[in-house]
Amino acid sequence: MANAIARGELQPILTDYGHQLGTPIAVIYPQKRYLSAKVLVFVEFMTELMANLKRFGIVD
């Protein structure tokens, strides 16, 4: 990720909150039979992200 930031491909946001790593994150969305594709993709993205962060020991 640091390389992508250095190349300008990613831009850090919420940098004031970096000290709170390890704080629990919850994805809350309406419970409907059919969720929009955007919600489904976001939930899948967050699930993968958290699994990778755990795998590399960045979060518990």
Order of alpha helices (4+ residues) and beta strands (2+ residues): alpha-alpha
